[in-house]
Amino acid sequence: MAKATLLILKLLMILICAGWITLWILKPTQLWTKKWHTAEDSARTTVFGYYGLNFVVYSFPVIALATIGFVYLDLQSRESRRRQARSSASVLSNPLVVNSYLGVLSALEILAVSLFFLYLAWTFYVHISNDFEKMVPGKSLKSYSTISNAGKKMTPAESLKLNTRQFKFLRVATRFGLLAEACLALLLLPVLRGMALFRFVGVQFEASVRYHVWLGTAMIFFATFHGVSTLIVWGIKDRIQDEMGKWQKTGRIYLAGEIALVTGLVIWITSLPPIRRKRFEIFYYTHHLYLVFLLFFLFHGGDRHFYMVFGGVFLFGLDKLLRIIQSRPQTCILSARVFPCKAIELVVAKDPGLKYAPTSIIFMKIPSISRFQWHSFSITSSSNIDDNTMSVIIKCGGWWTNSLSDIIHAELDSGSHQMKCIPIAIEGPYGPASLDFLSYDSLLLVAGGVGITPFLSILQEITSTQSSIRYRFPRRIELIYIMKKSQDICLLKPIVHLLQNQSAEQWHLKLKVFVTQEEECGATIRDLLNEFCQVQVVNFASKCSSYAANGLENLLWMAAMAGLSSVMFLVFLSSLNHAFLPSQDKSSKEKSPSWVADILLICSFIIAILCSTVVAIVLRWRRLRREIPPVSQKEGKAKEGLMDTRGTALEEHEIHFGGRPNFQDLFSKFPKETGGSDIGVLVCGPETMKESVASICRTCCNMGNDQKRKSHFSFHSLNFTL
């Protein structure tokens, strides 16, 4: 029964997605335009009006896809996790293009990008063809008509006194605005967290962020061409001063478009890597100008164009408010471990019922450092081992992380035995819906620097599932850890016991360490672990909060909130429009300023979201009343050393100094050492390292002399932060 339900839901999602894509493809055609105008005229006499029709047809499919998708994921998670053979789709997810500018691209990503650009070319061609066809002698130009001061209908060519070439250029500029609109329709979908749609196809939030970057760059390019080209035409006719400041009663509001464009450019420029990495605060705060951008885009394009992008905006707004609620109330930091390599491990309280998959990330806000900034980090612990706590490791480098380090060191250096209480807000965890890395015969883990953090949770998860009959895990795992200085080996402290105590009957872990900026000194893995795994520990007070991290609400709850919010929006939209725009007759509608309908759309959205927020807050507090209080611990300071490292288990691990690893050599040896034919390659670290490993996976996809025992490498890129 469950399998049949899953199949039905999957088919329904495919149909909705295909229908929405078909709608976008047909929208530029004359056939759709005629049919749609007829449908709008018919809808004016109904209770929902033309605006209800626009919302249901253009915006609701995305919301319905999210609602059904959450139900699908919930049912899927209840099914027993069984090990499945590698699907044919994994071939499409392997690296196809490796480029220093584009990064690592799979065949599936290249196909999706190609189809999207094909759509952009199609819609531009159809619109321009229709525009130029109307310029043929004998054809009507009523579609372009405006009203002069004398009340006479005039075409833009007449009002601006444009010749044919100038008018064509103006139409091209206008149609570039529609290309920017298509990018905006998808722009916010990759950055949804709790309501992430990309989870339905196995793409996690931290991996989908780059799609947001691509779409944002394309949107700014098209919008800039649209705006600058229009200014050029106005400049040719000495009309810039007359046109730029116009806030028309009906039609396109030029001033709103200019404000939206300038705001978008500011957001895009401050998000460029040099600024984002070195001046994160500037990037973070200017990105919140998206509210200004969306507001003036609505005023510029009008409500009909806004409904095309409203599905993503609606889910983003709901996701944002639900995340704010989920991060309340604050919990506190239980303890901190200070490593010699300028890294800190934070331990926070969590509810015993909170379960998360390895490689999950959380967003953290420490109000004593910044009341607004959130930063993402990989969870290094396993929820199957640590019921009451979860841990993250943070490498100090920027202003925020250095401020955190200063707070902890101040506690270590203080003579007081009464420790400080540090409140912390936690959002998440966000992680994979399934444990894909368990589906391989062998695992090859490649980590660079603090990129080791996701692998700490993976290895602990595998340890915790050894006795479970529901899971089958890789028999052989090799961890390649690349670091600049040998002191970075202290980050392996959470898994030292795994390196020492292995059950050869069930699984085997081998560590290969490469220290790139130090010369050979004769030290062994044992020597370095003994030297650098001495850490200082601070156990903070926990009196400032009696709550633990609860995590996200269940998927059925998210589906219900999305459905409820969309219904309330439609009800409020209809009510407000009938109250302030009583007549739905087309002729009377034109007498009302176009921005009135825009304001009513905004008000309906805000009211619907706020009502959903009230419901979410009530349900949240009812859940917190049943919560188990967090585990408290004794305050104070201490030092932690390494457990007994005697024995021979550490001797088989390797360490190399003075250079980077030869991935070609390592990859060629690994199948012979493990005997596995289906090998998962997980990489986390600098982009250059990922590209090197991806290139090897692409060229060595099938290795081995025996045709029956060819080894297949499946590439997966992980991120330890955003």
N, C-alpha and C positions, 0 to 999 in steps of 0.2 A: 504493500500500500504506500509506504513512504517513498519507494523508488518511483512509483507511478506519479505521485504528487510532485516529486522533484522534476521529473521529465516534463510534466505539464507546465510547471512554473518556468522551467528553462525555455520551453517553446514559446510561452507567452512573452517572456523578456525579449526573445529573438524577434518576435512579430512586432512588438512595440518599437524596438530599436530600428528594425527595417522600415516600419511605417514612418517614423520620424525622419529618417534619412531620405526616404522617397519624397516626403513633403518638401524638404530643402531643395531637392533636385528639381521638382516640378514648379516651385515657387516663381522662378524667373520667367516661366513661359506664359504666352498670351492665353493659352487654354486655362491655366490655373487662375490667372488674373480675372478673367471673365466669370468663371465659376465662383471665385471667392467673393467678388463684388455682389453677385446674386445672393450668395449665402449670407453675407453681412446684412444686406437689405432685408432679408427674411428674418434674421435674428433680432433686428431692431424692435420688432413688435412683441418679442418674447420677454419674459421676466429677466433674463440674463443679459439681453442686449448684444450688441456687436462685440463689446469688450469681453463678455463671458465666452463667446465663440472663439475669440482670439486666444484667450487663456487656455481653454480646453484643447484646442488644436495645436497651438504652438508651444505652450509652456508645460502643460500637464503631462505629456508623455515622459519627460525626464523625471518628474516627481513620481509618476506611476512606476517607472523603471526602478527607482530607488526603493519604493515601498515593497514591490514584489521581490526585489533582490534581497532585501533583508529577511523576508520570510523564507526565501530559498536557502540563504546561508544558515539560518537558524535550524531548519530541518536537516541540512547537510551536516551540521556540527553534531547533531544527535545520533547520526549513523555511526556505527563502529568504524574506526579508522583502520582500513586494511591497506596493506602494501600493494601498490599497483605497478604494473609494468610501465616503463617509460613510454609516454604517448608520442604520437607522431608530431604533436604540437611542439614538443621540446626541441625538435630539429629547427623549427622556425624561430625559436627563442635564442638559439646559439648565435654568437657574433658573426656578422657578415661583413660589416664595415668597421674598421678601427682607424680613427683619425684624431689627431691632436685637437682639432677645432670642434668636430662633431661628437667626439667621444666614441663609445662602443655602441653600435647599432645592430639590432637583430634583424632578421629577414621580416619578421612580423611588424616591427616598427617602421622599417623602410616601406613596406606595403601600405601601412596605414597612412604614413605621411604622403606617399605618392597619390593615394586615392583622395586625400584631402586637397592636395594642390590641383588634382584633376577636377575636383568639384569647383574650386575657386576659378579655374580657367573656364569651365563650363558656364557658370553663372555670369561671369564677366562677359563672355562671348555672347550669350543670349541677350543680356540687357543692352549691350552696345549695338548689337544687330537690330534690335527693336527700335532703339533710339535713332540710329542712322536711317532706318527704313522710313521713319516718320518725316525725315527731312527731304525725301524724294518729292519733286514737284507734284502737286495735286494731293499730297497726303496732309492730314490734319495735324496741327501742333497743339491741340487743346490740352494735351497731357502736361505741357510745360507752361501753361498760361498762368499769369499773375494779374493782380489788379493794380492799375495805375491810380494816381491821385484823382484823376478825372472820372474814375469808375469804369474805364475801358479795359477789357481783357487784353493783356499783352504777353507775348512769349518772352523768356529770358533774353533771347536774341534781340528782341525789339527793345526791351527795357534797358538792357546794357549796351544796345547798338553793336552787337557782335557780328562779325562776319562768319561764314560757314566754318572756316578752320578753327576760329576761336571758340565757336559754339561746340564743335566736336570735342575740343580739348576740355571744355567745361563739363561735358557729359562723361568723358573718361574719368575726370577727377571725382565726379559725383558717384560713379559706380565703384570706384576704389573705396568709398565709404562703406558700401555694402560688403566688400571683402573684409573690412575691419570688423563689421558687425558679425560676420560668420565666425571670425576668430574669437570675438567676445562671447559668443554663445557657448563656446567650449572652455573659455579661459579659466573659470572658477572650479570646474569639475575636478581637475587633477589635485587641487589643494583642499578638497573636502577631507576631513579626518574621521570623525565618528560616522559620517554618512558617505564615506568614500565609495564611489561607484566602481572604481578600478579594481576593487577587491573581487568583483564578480568574475574578472578575467585573470585573477592571480597576481595583479600588480599592486604592490603596497604603496602607502602614502609617500614614504621617503623616496621611492623610485619614480613615482609619477610627477614629482615636483618639476623635473626637467621638461615635461610636456607643457607645464604652465609657462616655463621660461620661453620655450619655442613659440607658443601661441601668443604670448605677450609681445615678443619681438616682432612677429609677423603683423600683429594688430597695430602696433605703433608705426611700422613702416607704411602700411596701407593708409592709416589715419593721417599720417604726416603728409603723404603724397596728396591725399584728398584735400587737406586744409591748405597746404602751401600752393597747390595748383589753383585752387579757387582764389586765393589772394593774388596770385600772378594775373589771373584774368581781370580781377577788380583793378589791379594796379595799371594794367594796360589801358583801361578805360577811365583812369583817375577817379575810381569810385571807392577806394579803400576806406576813406573816412566816413563815407555815407553808409556803406554796407556793414562794416565791422561792428558797429555799436547797435545794430538793429535787434530789437526784441519784438518780433512780429506777433501780432495777435493770433494768426493762424499760420500753418505751414512750418517750415524749418526755422528755428531760432538761431541765427548766426552767432550771436554773442555766446550763447550756451555752448555751441560747438567749439568755439575758440577756447573757452575756459576748460572744457573737457580735454581738448588736445594738449594744452599747456600742462594740465595736471598729469595726464598720461605720460608726457615726456619727462616730467620731474620724477615720477615713480620709476620709469624705465632707466633713466640715467643713474639714479642713486642705487639701483639694484645691480649695476654692472659689477663684475667680480672684484676689481680693485677697490671700489668703495665699500661693497658689502663685506669684504674680508677685513679691511683695515678700519672702517668706520661703520661698524655694525649698527650702532645707535641711529645714525642718519638713515641707513637703509630701513631699519625697523619702523621708525616713526613716520617717514615719508610714505611708506607702503600703506599706511592707514588713510591716505588721501583717496583711496579707492572709493570711499563714500562720496566724496566730491565729484570724482570722475563719473560714477554711475548716475548720480543725480542730474548732472548737466548733460550727460548723454541722453537721458530720458527727455529732458526739455528740448534738446536739439533734434532728436529723431522722432519724438512723439510716441504715444503709447502703443501704436500698432507695431512700430519697429522694436520697441522695448519688449513686447511679448515674445519676440523671437529669442531673446537672450534671458528672459525672466526665469526660466526653469532653473538654470544654474545659479542665478542670483538668489532665488527663493531658497534653494537647498543650502547655499552658503550662509545666508542669514540665519536660518534655523539651526544649522550646524554650529555656528558661532555662539549663539545664545545657549544652546544645550551644553556646549563645552564649558562655558562660564559657570553654569550651574553645577556641572560635574566636578569642577575643580574646587567647589565649596562643600563643606567648610575646610579650612586649612588643617593640615597635619603638621608634624614637626620632625626634624632630623633627630634620629635616635643616637647615631654615632658617626664618626668620621675617622678614616684611616689615612694617614699622610705617608705617601711613598717617597723614596729618595729621588725619583725622577720628575718631581714637580707635578705629581698626579695625586688626586684625592678620591677616595672611595666613600660615598655617602650611603648610609643605611637609613631607610625610612620605614615607618610602620605601614602595613597593608592589612586589609581584611582577609581572614583565612579563606574566605570563599572566592577571592579574586584569583583567577587563573589566567595565565598569558603564555603565548608561545615563545620559544627562544627567538632571538633577533628582534624582539619587540622594542619600541622606543617609548619614552615618556617625555612630556614637556614639563619643565620646572620653572617656577617663579619664586624667588626669595624676596619678600617685600622689604627686608632690611637693606637689600642691595639696590633693588629697583622695583617700584610698585607696578610697572607696566611690562617689563621685558620677560619673555618666555624663551627658554633655550631647551633644545632637544638633546637627549642622550640615550645611548643603548643601555638596556637593562643587562647586567652581568650575572644575575642570579637566576635560579630556576624555581618556579612556583610549586613544583613537585617536591622540592627539597626544603625550601624556606616558606613555611606556611604564614608566618606573621610579619615577615620583612621582605623588602626587595632592595637591591643595590645597584648603583651606577658608579662608573669610574670616569672622572673628569680630568682632562689634561689642562693645566693652567697656561693661559697664553694671552687672552684678551682682557679687557677691563673688567668684565663681569666675573670671569673665572678667577682673576687675580684678587678681586675684592672678596670673593668667597674664601680664597686661600688665606688672605689677611685676617679674616674673622676667626678661622680655625686656628691659625698660628698664634693669634692673640690669646685664645683660650689655653693653648699649650704653654705659653710663656707666662701666663698669669699665676700668681701664687695662691689664688683662691681655690678652695676645694668645692665651692658651689658653682656648678657649671651654668652657662647661659642656655636659654631655651630659644631655638631658632625656628620660627614658623616657616612653613613651605607649602605652596600650592602645587598640586600635581594634576596633570591632565593626561589621560591615557590609562593604560598602555594601548598602543596601536601596533598590531603585529599581523603576521600571516594567518589566514584562515585554516591552513593545513600545514603539516610538517613535511614539506616536499623533500627535505634533505634526508629523510629516512628511506626514501625510495631507491637508493643507490647501493650497489655492492660495496663500494669504497668511497671515501671522501678525501679530497685534497683541499685543505684549508690554507689560504695564503693571506697573511695579515701584515700590515705595515704600520709601525708605531702604535698609536692608540686604537687603530683599527682592529686590534685583538679583541676588543670588548664584545662584539656579537658572538665570537667563537667561544668565549667563556661560558655564555649561557647555553650554547649548543652542546658543548661537551658535558656540562652538568646535566642537561636534559637527557642525553643519551645514557648517562650513568643511572639516572633515576628510573629509566624504563627497561633496564636490563631484565628485571624479574617479571615484567608484564608480558602476558601471552598475546595481548592485542597489538603489540608493536614488534616490528622487525627492524633492526638497526644495522648500519654498516659494520662489517666485520673488521675492516682495516681503515684507520684514519691516520693521515699524515698532516701535521701542522707545520707550515713553513712560516716562521716569524722573523720579519726583517726589521731591524732597529738601527738607529744611528749610534747610540751609546749602550754599552753593556748594562748600565744601571736600569735601562728600560725593562730588563728581564723580571723586575719585581712585579710587573703587571700580571705575571703568570701565577702569583701567589694563590688566587682562588682555586686553581686546578693543580697545584703541586701534588696534592694527594692522589690525583689521577695519574700523574706521571710516575709516581712511586709504586702505586698499588694497582696493577692491571691483572685482569683475568684473561689469560691467553685463550681460554676455551670460548669466551663469548666475544670479546672485541680487543683490538690492540691499537694503541696510540703511540705514534712516533713523532718526536719533536726535532725540527732542524732549525737552528737559530743562525741568523746571518747579521753580524755587527759590521756595519759599512764604514764607520769613521774611526775605527780603532785597529791597531796592528795586533798581530798574533802575540799573545802573552802567556800561552800555555795553560790558561784557565779552562776548567771544565764547567759543564752545566751545574754540577753540584757546588763548585766553588762560588760561582756567581750567585746562585740562589742563597747560599749561606751568607754571602756578603751583603746583598742588596735587599733581601726580604725581611729585614728588620724594620718594622713600621711603628709609628706612634699612633696611639688611639685616643680619641676623645669621646667619652660618653656624655652626651648633653642631657640637660634636664628636659622633661617632657610634660611639664605642668601647663604649658601654654595651649595645649590642645588635647582633647580627649577623643579625637577621631583619627581613624586610619584611612589610608587611600582605598577608595572603593572601586575605582575603575569605571568603565563605561556601563551604561544601562544595557540590558539584553536587546538582541536584534529585533524581536517582536515589538518591544516597547518603542524602538526607533521607527519601525514601520508604521505603527499606530500614530506616532507624533507627526510624521510626514503626511499621512493621509488626512488626519484631523486638521492640520494647519491649512492644507490646500482647500478643503471644504469650507473652512471658516473664511478664508480669503475670498472665495467666490461669493459667499453669502454677503460679506461686508461690501465687496465691490459692487454688487448689484444694488444693495440698499443705499449706499452713498450716491451712486450715479442716478438712481431714481429720485433721491432727495434733492440733489443739487443740479441735476440735468433732467428735469421731469420729462421732457419730450425727447423721444428717440427718433423723431422724424428727421430725415437727412438734412432738409433745408434749414430747420431750426437748429440743428446741431452745429452747423457751420457758423452760426451767429455767436456761439460761445467761444471764448479764447481756448486754443488748443491746450494751454498749460493747465486749465482747470481739470481736464480728464487725467493729466499727469499727476496732479496733486492728489486726486481721489485714489489713484492707483497706489501712491505712496502711503496714504493714510490707511487704506485697506490692508496693505502688507504689514504695516507697523502694528495695527490692531490685532491681526491674525497671529502674528509672531508673539506679541505680548500675551495674548490669551493662552497660547501653547506654552509659553514660559511659565505662567502661573500654574498650569496643570503639572508641568514638569517639576516645579519647586515643591508642590504639595506631595507628589509621589516620591520625590527625593527625600524629604524629611521623614516621611513615613518609613522609608527604608532605613534611614539613619537611626531611628528610634529602636530598631531591632538589632543594631550593630553590636558586635562584641568589642569592648574597649581594647585599645592597642596594648601590646605588651610593654611594660615599663622595665627599665633596667637601672642598675646602680650608677649614679653619676661619678665622674672622675676621669683620671688620665692614666694611661698605661702604655707599655711597650709590648709589641708582639714579635716574637721571633719565628723561626721556621721549625716545623716539627722535625723529628729525627730523620736525617737524610741518609742514614746508613743503609746499606743494601746495594744490590747490583742493578736495580731497575733503572736508575738514572744514567748508568754507564752507556746504555745503548743509544741515548739521544746525542745529537751532533751539534757542534757549534763551530762556526767559521767566521774568521775576522778579515777585515780589509777589503771587502768588495761585495757587490750585489750577487744574488744567486743567478746561476745559469738555468733559466726556466726550461729551456729546451732539453737540457740534460736531465733535470729533475722529472720532467713529464715523461720522458722516454723510459726512465728507470722505474717509475711508480707502478705501471701495470705488471712488470715482471716481479716486483717485490710483493704485490698484493694478490695477483692472480685474478683480480676482478675485471670484468668486461664493461660494466656500467659504472662510470666514475663521475661523481659530482664534484665540480670545482667551484668553491665559494671564495670570493675575493673581497677584501675590505681594506682600504687604505688610500694612498694618493692616487689621483687619476692616471698618472703616468704608469704606475705599477699595474693598475687595472688594465690599461691598454696593452701592456706587455704580455700579461697573462691571457688576455682575450685573443691576441694575435697567435699565441701558441695553440690555444684551443681551436682556433679557426684552421690552422695549418695541420694540426695533429688530431683532427676530429676522430679519425679512425687509425689506430696504430696497432701493430702486431703482425707477425709473419703468418700465423695460422688464421685462415679465413674464418674459421668457426669461433675463434677467440679474439677477434678484433676488439680493441678497447675504445669505448666511446666516451669523450669528455663533454659534460654538460656544464656550461658556464653560467654562474649566477653572481651578480654584483650586489654587494651589501653596503650600507652606509651606517656609520656609527653616529653621525649627526647630520644636520641639514646645513 
